[in-house]
Amino acid sequence: MSERRLNKLRLYAAIKDTTMTHVIEDLIDSLKIPETGNQVSDPTSFVYRR
């Protein structure tokens, strides 16, 4: 993660009076996963590539 993004996360957490962990957890919980289509059978085996 870039320093700019880390600082943005810190600032957002401070403005919302919460922790960075809570902000990240809320973001992850808000992600929509499609019920059909390209699903990974084992999500732990998924590798993110840029």
C-alpha positions as CSV (number, residue, x, y, z in Angstrom):
1,M,0.0,0.0,0.0
2,S,1.3,3.4,-0.9
3,E,2.1,5.9,1.9
4,R,-0.5,8.3,0.4
5,R,-3.2,5.6,0.6
6,L,-2.1,4.7,4.2
7,N,-2.3,8.3,5.2
8,K,-5.8,8.6,3.6
9,L,-6.9,5.6,5.6
10,R,-5.6,7.0,8.8
11,L,-7.3,10.3,8.1
12,Y,-10.6,8.7,7.3
13,A,-10.5,6.6,10.5
14,A,-9.7,9.6,12.6
15,I,-12.5,11.6,11.0
16,K,-15.0,8.7,11.6
17,D,-13.5,8.3,15.2
18,T,-12.8,4.6,14.6
19,T,-9.9,2.3,14.0
20,M,-8.2,1.5,10.6
21,T,-9.0,-2.1,11.2
22,H,-12.7,-1.3,11.6
23,V,-12.7,0.7,8.4
24,I,-11.1,-2.2,6.5
25,E,-13.5,-4.7,8.0
26,D,-16.5,-2.6,7.0
27,L,-15.1,-2.3,3.5
28,I,-14.6,-6.0,3.2
29,D,-18.1,-6.7,4.5
30,S,-19.6,-4.3,1.9
31,L,-18.0,-6.2,-1.0
32,K,-20.6,-7.8,-3.2
33,I,-19.8,-11.4,-4.3
34,P,-21.8,-12.7,-7.2
35,E,-23.9,-15.8,-6.6
36,T,-23.1,-17.2,-10.1
37,G,-20.4,-16.7,-12.7
38,N,-16.7,-16.7,-12.1
39,Q,-16.5,-18.0,-8.6
40,V,-13.3,-19.3,-7.1
41,S,-13.9,-22.8,-5.6
42,D,-11.3,-22.2,-2.9
43,P,-11.0,-18.5,-2.1
44,T,-7.8,-19.1,-0.1
45,S,-6.1,-20.2,-3.4
46,F,-6.9,-16.9,-5.2
47,V,-3.8,-14.9,-6.0
48,Y,-4.1,-11.2,-6.8
49,R,-2.1,-10.1,-9.8
50,R,-1.7,-6.5,-10.9
